[in-house]
Amino acid sequence: MNNLPVRKSNRHHCFDYSENGAYFITICTKDMKCVLSQIENDAPVGDGFPVPKQTNTTNRKSESNEKNDSVGDGFPVPQVRLKPYGVIVKKWIEHISLKYPTVFVDAYVIMPNHIHLLFRIDSYGSGNPTPTISAVIAWLKYMISKEINKDNDVKKSIWQRSFHDHIIRNEEDFLLHWQYIDENPKKWLMGKDKYYC
């Protein structure tokens, strides 16, 4: 007899994950290794910081915060410095909508050992097939791993198996998760980053 434990699915069993809607996704690195970025609190805002995309929702990052290099509570705005793997991750996150025209990445952040994505599936009137979030994340992980391994004899994955998802319920929930992404580097430095797979 097979005595191996049955792996519990992370997905909600009664939900269609190709349905139009918004999703908050967390993908972690294998063994939680910090191979994607480094968070520093003494640098000005720049490339690699949480990247808000144009949406119908107000951009959560205020101009005053960018000019003062501090968050509203006076804490310096942390800088996310991407490592080589992080640069590859950023490239392929920004290709998601090219591969899947019905998927729109609204915000993301590349943390040292995980990434957060806030994206929408919107297929109304597009005529394009709608992917599931599992298909999108599998493609993203595959493309990143393929590029990392292109010059290596030993093929490896930097990713932990599966991912965490949260189905966005309403606009308030959407804004709450957008804010979480925006403030995640600060929470990392304060030891309050709570989303892990």
C-alpha positions, 0 to 999 in steps of 0.5 A: 500500500502507498502510505505517502501523505496526500498533498492538500490543494491550495486552491478553493475547490468551488471556484473557477480560477479562469473567471474574470476577477482580481487575484493576489499571488505569492510565489516563494523561492525554494527553501526560502533562499534570498536569491531575487533581491536585496532590501536596503533602507538608505537608498532613494526610490528607483527601479525594482521598487514595487511597480504599480501599473496603470489601472482604474484605481488611484496610484497608491504611491504619493508624489510626496513620499517619492520626493522625501524618500520616506513613508508617511510614518517617517520610515525611509523608503526602502530600495529593492535592489534586484539580483540577477535572478530578480532581473529575469523575474521582472522581465517575465512578469512584464511579459505576462500580458503579452502571453495572456492578453486577458491578464493584466498585472496591476502591481508587483514586488520582487522581494528577496525570497518571494514575489507578490503579484496583484493581477486581473483576468478580464476577458469581456469581449476579447474573444481570447481564451481565458487562462487559469491563474495556475496556468499563468503562474506555471508559465511564469515559473517555467520561463524564468527557470528556462532563462536561468538554466539556459547556460547551465549544465545542471538544470534547477528550479529556484521555486517552491512548489505551488503558490499562495493565492487570494481571490480579491473580493471587492475594491477595498480588498484590492486596495488593501493588497495593493498597499501591502505590495507597496509597503512590503519592502518596509515590512521586510525590514521591520520583520513584519512580512507575513505572506509566505507559501 
